[in-house]
Every structure is written in C-alpha cells, then in structure tokens.
C-alpha cells in the first residue's frame, strides 16, 4: 500500500497549497481548451464519416481510428483531472477501469501511426501492388489487430494487480486521487509498464523511421512519382513528430517526480497544470488540425462542418437569451 501512496500529486497537498480561486482558474484554463479540442476532434470524426470517399479509403479509415483513440484518451484524462481538482477520490475498482481505458487508448495512437506509415511506404515503393495489399478488409484487420494487441497489455496489467493483497486494506477507497501512477500497486506493475512502454515506442520509432528511409530511397528512382514520394516523406515526418508527442505523455509522471524534489510545492502544482495542457491535451488535437489543413480532400468538408456547427451554437445561445 505504501507504494501506491508515493504519488507526488495527491489531492490533499494540492488543496493545501492552492486557494479555491486559484484551483478554479486552473481548472477553467484546462477545461476550456479541452472542450474546444473535443469539439474540433468531434467535427473531424463526423467529417470522416460524412462522405463515401472517406469511408472507402484506407488512410482515412486509419486516421479515423487514430482520432477516435485520441479523443477518448483526451476525454478520460480530463475526467480524471476534474475529479482530482474537485478532491473526489474513487475506489480502486472504479479508478482501475478509468485508467485501464485511458491506457488502452493511449497505446492505440503509436500503433496506428505505424500502420499508417506502412501504408504510405507501400503506396510509394510498391504502387502497382498498393491496391491489392492495402484493401479495406486488410485495413480493418490491421485496426482490429491494434486494438487486440493493446487489450492484451491491459489484461496483463490487470493480472499483475491481482497479486496485490486487497483483502488487507481497510477500505477500497483510495487515499490519493485517481491516476495511472496510483494504480501501480507494486514494483512489478511499475517495472512491466516501463518495459512495455520502452519496447512499444522503440519498435514504433524503428518502423516509422524505416518507412521514411525506404521512401527516401525510392524517391531517387527514376520510375517513382516525385510528387507522391515528397508527400509521403512529409507525411512520415509528421508521423514521427506525432510519435514523439505520444512519447512525451509517458514521461509526464517521471518528470513530475523529478520536479517535486527540486522546486517549491506551489511552483510544482502550477507547472503540473501547464504541462497537463501542453503534454496531454494539445497533442491529442494536433492530428485533427494538421490533417484537416494539409489534406485537400478533408479541408473543405471540415471547414464547412465547423462553420455550420459554430453558427448553430451561436444561434442556440441567442435563442436561450
């Protein structure tokens, strides 16, 4: 039990060092951007289901899966943040469900980026076989495989939690607020999570980098479409950037632990809120913004839907008034 209580960001300490007004301000500063990004992501998801071309093209299907996972992850992160800001402490089972779902969707992003990178590699290096290799059925199988693989990791973490002597606890009520680090109830769970995260991101990084190198080599060939190769190269660089942003969320807790040892508590709490927005919230919306602006097929449809929804929101507010 002492291991779980080592979380450096417990609610009681935060409430001690932050006034009610300050907590309200920081909660507003995180909730408002999150709502805006959820609105953009939701519109993007609706856009990717609004036309047949998006539903029958592999890269758009993969993009939908990526955005769906990021949107769910952002929603769960904000729910956990609000619970902590309000000082509400859950039971271990309820916290476990939320953190496991959060962990599941967090792992979907890098794996989906790998599949998207391989799709671009095949499109450039094997253009004649692209239509036979990258089919709707194969894309759906790849997406199912990504979810199954991530689910197996969550199942492994649940099995590791079974070794913890919950029967010795006085109550299943948590002493700290609900977070992923609070659910590492023993060194085995923590070590497994670190090892899995390291292997996952190293493997994903190697796969995306290899695809980029393959596209660069193919671009030098006289038979390769230069414009297509250049677009694929830029897309793969984007995937590497997205992978790096996904990796940044995994160093959030270790970074907070290191900061807590060297900075005053009030500075630490404020930095925690800023890092939460920049590391957890903003990267989850980046895919929508980048793809929505870059893709010539998505951009006009996305802008149309965004404008229509904004107009409806303004009209609704005026009517209510």
N, C-alpha and C positions, 0 to 999 in steps of 0.2 A: 504493500500500500504506500510506503514511503516513496517509492519510485514514481508513482503517479502524482504525488503531491509536490514534485520538484518543478512543476510548471512555473515559469517565472512571470507569467501574466495572469495571475489569479484575480478574480473579481474584487475580493475584499481589499487587496492592496491598491487596485486601480481606483476604487471608490474613496479610499483614504487620501490619495494624493490628487484627485481631481474633484473639483467642485461640481455641483449639479449643472450649473450653467455651462461649464467647460465640456462636460460629458455630452450635454445636449448639442453643443456646437459641433463637436467632433462627430457625433452620430449623424447629424444633418449633413456634414461635409462628406461623409462616406455613403449615406443612403441616397442622396440626390444623384451623384454620378452613377451609382449602381442602377437606379431606376431609369436614367437616361440610356445607359448602355443596354439594359434589358429591353427597352423599347426599340433600340436600333437592331439588336440581335433578333428580337421577335419579328420585326418587319422583314429582316433579311431571310429568316426561316420561311415566312409566309411567301416572300418573293420566289424562293427556290421551289415552291410548290404551286406557283400560280400559272406556270406555262409548261407545256409538254416537253419543250427542249431541255428544260432544267431537270425534269424527271426521267429523261431518257438519255442523259449524257453522264458518263461515269464520273468525270471530275466534279460535276455539280452535285451528284449524289454523295460523293466523299466529302465535299465542302459542307453539305447539309449535316452530315454526321459529326463533323468537326465542330460546327457552330452549335449544334444541339448539345453536345457534351460540354462545351464551354459555357453555354447559357445555364444549364443545370448546375454546373460547378459554381458559377457566379452567384446563383440564387441561394444555394446551400451555404456558401461562405458568408453571404450577407445575413442569412437567418442566424447562423452561429454568432456572428458579430453582434447582432441586435440583442440576442439572448444574453451575451456577456455584458453588453453595455447596460442592460436593464438589471443586471445582477441576478438573473434567473439561472439556477443550477438544476440540471436534469439528472435523471437516474442513469446509471451506467448502460442499461439496455437501450434506452431511447437515444442516448448520445452515441452509442455504438452504431446504431442504424444510420444516423445522420453522417457520421464520419466515414463509415464504410461506403455509403453512396457518394460522398464527396471524393473519396479516394478512387472509387471506380471511374467516375467521370474525369478525374484529373489524369488518369493513365490513358484514357481514350485518345486524348489530343496528340501526344507524341507518336502513338502507334498509327493513327490515321494519317499524320504527316508523312510517315514512312511509306504508306500505301500510295498516297498522292504523289510522292516523289518518284516511286517506281513507275507509276502511270505515265508521268512526264518523260521518264527515261525511255520507256518502251515507245512512246509517241515519236521521239526524235531518233533513237537508234534503230528501231525496228518499225518504221512507218507502215510497211506493207503488211505486217502481222498485227498491227495495233488493233484493228477491228475484230480480229479473231481471238486475241489474247485478252483484251480489255473489253469484255462484254458486260451487259447489265447483270447477268447471272453471276459472273465471276466477281464483279464489284460487290454484289450483295453477300456473296460467300466470304469475301475479304472483310466486310464490315461485321458480319456475324463472328468471324474468327477473332477480330479485335475485341469484341465485347466478351466473348467466351474466355479469351486469354486473360483479360483484366478481371473477370469474375473469379477465375481460379486463384488469382493473387488475393482477392478479398476473402475467398473461402479459406485460404491458408492462414491469413491473419486471424480469422475467427477461430480456427482450430488452435492457434497458438494462445488465444485468450482463454481457452477452456482450461489451460493448466493453472490459471490464476485461482487461488483459493477464495472465491467469492463468499463461500459459506462462513468464512472467518470475519467478514465485515459486519459491523453493527447495523449498517443500512446500505442499500444500494444507491442512496442519494450521494451525488458527487460533492466533494468539498471544493473543487475548482470548477471553473466554467468549462463548458464542453468544447473540446478541440481535439485534433488528431494526436497531439503530444500527450494529452491527458489519458488517452486510451492505450498508450504503451505501458501496460501494467507490469512489465517485466523486461529485463535486458534482452531476452530472446526476441521479443516482438520488435524492439528498437533496432537490434542488430539485423534482423531479417529485412526490415523496412529500408534501412540504409543500403544493404547489399542489393536488394531488388531495384531500388531507385538508381543506383550506380550502374548496374547491368543494363537496365532499361534505356537510360539516356545515352550511355556509351554505344550501345547497339544501334539505337535510332540515329545518333550522330554519324556513325560509320556508314549506315545505309544511305542517309541523305547526302553525305559527302561523296560517297562512291557514285551515286547517281549524277551528282554535279560534275564530277571528273569525267564520267562516261559521256555526258552531253558535251562537255568542252572538247573532248577528243573527236566526237562525231561531228562537231561544228567545223572542224578543219577539213573534213572530207568534202570533195567537190560535189558529191551526189546528195549532200544534205541541204535541206532548205535553211538558208542562213537566218531568215526572219523567224522561222519556227524555233530554231535552235537558240536564238537570242532570247526569245520569250521564255522558253523552257529554262534557260540558265538563270534568268531573273526570278522566275518562279521558285526555283530550287534555292536560290539565295534567300528568298522570302521565307521559305520553309525552315532554313537554318536559323534565321532570326526568330521565327515563332518557336522553334525548339529551344532556343536559348532562353526565351521568355518563360516557357513552361518550366525549364530547369530552375529559373530564379525562384519559383514558388517553393521548390523543395529545400532551398537554403534559408527560407524565412525563419523557421524556428531556431536553427543553429545560430543564425545571425543575431536574433533577439537575445539568445542565451549569452552570447559574447558581449553584446552591448550592455546587458544588465549588470555585468561585472565592472564596467568602467565608467558608466555615466550615471548621473543622479536619477532617482526614480521618476520624477516628474518629466524630465527630458526623455527618458526611456518610453514612458507612456505616450507622449506626444509623437515621438518618432515612430512608434508602433502603428499609430493611426495613419500617418503619412505613407509608410511602407505598405500598409494593407491596400491602400488605393492604388499605389503605383505598381505593386508586385502581383496582387491578386485580381483587382477589379479591371484596371486598364488593359492588361494583356488579353483578357477574355473578350474584349470588344474589338481588339485590333484587327482580327481576321475579317470581321464584317466591314470595317472601314476600308481596309486595303483592297479586298476583293470587290467590294461594291464600287470603288472608284476605278480600279485598274481594268476590270473586265468590261469590255464594250457591250456585251450582251446583257449583263446584270445591271449595269449602271442606270440606263433609262427606266427600267422597270422598278428598281429600288427607289429612285428619286420620286417616281410617280406615287408609289405606295407611301413613302414617307410624307410627302406633301399632303396626300389625301388624309392620312391619319392625323397629321398636325391640324389640318383645317377642322376635322371632326372634333378634335379635342378643344379647339378654341370656341367652336360653335356650342359645344356642350357646356363650357364654362359660362358663356354669355347667357345661355338659357337658364342655367341654375341661378345666375344673378338676377 
